[in-house]
Amino acid sequence: MSEIPPFATIQETFSLLNDWEDKYAYLIDLGRKLPAYPDGLLDPAHEVPGCLAKVWMDYTWQDGTLKMRLTSNADIVKGLLAVLMALYDGQTPEAITEQDSKARFADLGLAEKMTQNRRDGFVAVANRIRLLAHARLEPSQASV
């Protein structure tokens, strides 16, 4: 399985693709690059609420950075999760809280092309990641 490219590469590729069918195909291809997600973690404890499609997230903090695995039962949503991984995986809590995922989503031109349910799902996962980062920054919740 290949690695998810940096967000700047994703953004550049989207800018080069003129046809939305090609952009959707690229998004689906990005979703195929998600790291393997263990079947044993496809449970309610790892499910991200607020998404119409099923989305699961597993994470840990290693050396001060977020390491996560994401998956979904929907191909386009997997591509959106890959975009979020490009933005947040391997980042510090400070960098995560400074990142504006809604603006990055808009930069790709996805905001106006995705259904409301997919946008809501993208925002729900991004908000979950930001909450994890904020909790990590709070000394009283350092175990999050």
C-alpha positions in Angstrom: 0.0 0.0 0.0 1.4 3.4 -0.9 1.7 6.3 1.4 -0.8 9.2 1.5 0.9 12.2 -0.2 1.4 15.5 1.7 -1.6 17.9 1.6 0.3 20.3 -0.7 0.7 17.4 -3.3 -3.0 16.6 -3.0 -3.9 20.2 -3.5 -1.6 20.5 -6.5 -3.1 17.4 -8.1 -6.6 18.6 -7.5 -5.7 21.9 -9.2 -4.5 20.0 -12.3 -7.6 17.9 -12.6 -10.3 19.7 -14.6 -13.0 17.2 -14.6 -14.9 16.3 -11.4 -15.0 12.6 -12.4 -11.2 12.7 -12.4 -11.2 14.5 -9.0 -13.6 11.9 -7.5 -11.4 9.1 -8.9 -8.3 10.7 -7.4 -10.1 11.0 -4.0 -11.1 7.3 -4.2 -7.5 6.4 -5.0 -6.3 8.4 -2.0 -8.7 6.4 0.2 -7.1 3.2 -1.0 -3.8 4.5 0.4 -5.2 4.7 4.0 -3.1 2.5 6.3 -4.7 -0.9 7.1 -7.3 -0.7 9.8 -7.7 -3.6 12.2 -11.1 -5.4 12.0 -11.1 -5.7 15.8 -11.4 -2.0 16.0 -14.5 -1.7 13.8 -16.6 -1.2 16.9 -18.8 1.5 18.5 -15.9 2.6 20.8 -13.9 3.7 17.7 -16.8 4.9 15.6 -16.8 8.7 15.0 -20.3 10.1 15.6 -21.8 12.6 13.2 -21.1 10.8 10.0 -23.8 9.3 7.7 -21.3 6.7 6.5 -19.6 4.6 9.1 -16.2 6.1 10.1 -13.8 4.6 12.6 -10.7 6.1 14.2 -7.9 4.7 16.2 -5.1 7.0 17.5 -2.2 7.3 19.8 0.3 10.1 20.7 3.9 9.1 19.9 6.8 11.4 20.6 4.4 14.4 20.9 2.6 13.8 17.6 -0.7 12.2 16.6 -0.6 8.8 14.9 -3.9 7.7 13.7 -5.7 5.2 11.5 -9.0 6.0 9.9 -11.4 4.0 7.7 -15.0 4.1 6.4 -17.4 1.8 4.7 -17.7 4.4 1.8 -15.0 4.9 -0.9 -15.4 8.7 -1.2 -15.4 9.1 2.6 -12.2 7.1 2.7 -10.7 9.6 0.3 -11.8 12.5 2.6 -10.3 10.7 5.5 -7.0 10.4 3.5 -7.1 14.2 3.1 -7.5 14.6 6.9 -4.6 12.2 7.5 -2.5 14.3 5.1 -3.4 17.4 7.3 -3.1 15.9 10.8 -1.2 12.6 11.0 2.2 13.1 12.6 1.3 16.6 13.7 1.7 18.1 17.2 -1.4 19.2 19.1 -0.3 22.8 18.6 -0.1 22.3 14.8 -3.4 20.5 14.7 -5.3 23.3 16.6 -3.8 25.9 14.3 -4.9 24.0 11.1 -8.2 25.1 9.5 -9.5 21.9 7.9 -12.6 23.7 6.6 -10.4 26.1 4.7 -8.3 23.3 3.3 -11.5 21.4 2.2 -12.5 24.6 0.4 -9.0 25.0 -1.1 -9.6 21.7 -2.9 -12.9 22.9 -4.2 -14.7 20.1 -2.3 -16.9 22.2 -0.2 -19.2 23.1 -3.1 -19.1 19.6 -4.8 -19.7 17.3 -1.9 -23.1 16.5 -0.5 -24.0 18.1 2.8 -23.8 14.7 4.5 -20.2 14.2 3.3 -19.3 17.7 4.3 -20.8 17.1 7.8 -18.9 13.9 8.1 -15.6 15.5 7.1 -16.2 18.3 9.7 -17.2 15.7 12.4 -13.9 13.8 12.0 -11.9 17.0 11.8 -13.6 18.3 15.0 -12.9 15.0 16.7 -9.2 15.3 15.8 -9.1 18.9 17.0 -10.8 17.9 20.3 -8.1 15.3 20.8 -5.4 17.9 20.2 -7.1 20.4 22.6 -7.4 17.7 25.3 -3.7 16.8 24.8 -2.8 20.4 25.4 -4.7 20.5 28.7 -2.5 19.2 31.5 -5.5 17.8 33.4 -6.3 15.6 30.4 -2.8 14.6 29.2 -3.9 10.9 29.0 -6.3 11.6 26.1 
